[in-house]
Amino acid sequence: MRLSSQSFSEQERIPGEFAFGVPGQGEPMGFGANRNPHLAWDEVPPGTRSFALLCVDDDVPSVFDDGNQPGRSIAHDLPRIDFIHWVMADIPSDVREIAAGSCSDGVVKGGKRAPAGPTGSFQGINDYTGFMGDGDYYGYDGPCPPWNDERLHHYHFRVYALDVPTLNLSGRFSATDLQQAMHGHVLAEAELTGTYTLNPAVA
């Protein structure tokens, strides 16, 4: 299976249009347009009955004490953890494309409650839910790495072809819930990786 995008290419910078955070005017960071990027997949294996989708940043600092602090920086070699930006289950088997901006367009304070998506799909919570602390963030919310991080962040968009029509997930489900429900049902997967930073020294 193959995953591509009209919004960015493999290992290329994700445009600010698809980011939660962008360079601010007179300050290091401001809110971005936060639109979801275009995604398309093909070479789907026979027997596919649904798809699932994840977006993961695996370059997030494991310790955030210095994050976005003037006069400080987050060391490149600091241990890193995953941060989930998008979780979607039960994408119908005949879907091959998600249009740019069709699932997210703008930053919503407290998180989107019922983000748009392919008919029949369900979107879970992303990790802005815990980080922002002001509500449940459903669907896609884009890159917003610390502006003083010495490391370039990588965003892994992954689509999974599954042999079941539904994972029976709804409501407040997480990436972990999705991964557990998919176990033993993945026929194929495809990945597209984009990069992003708010640190001018890294860019």
Helices and strands as residue ranges (DSSP letters): E 2-4, G 16-18, E 21-22, E 30-31, E 39-42, E 50-61, E 80-92, E 97-98, E 122-123, H 128-132, E 153-162, H 175-182, E 186-196
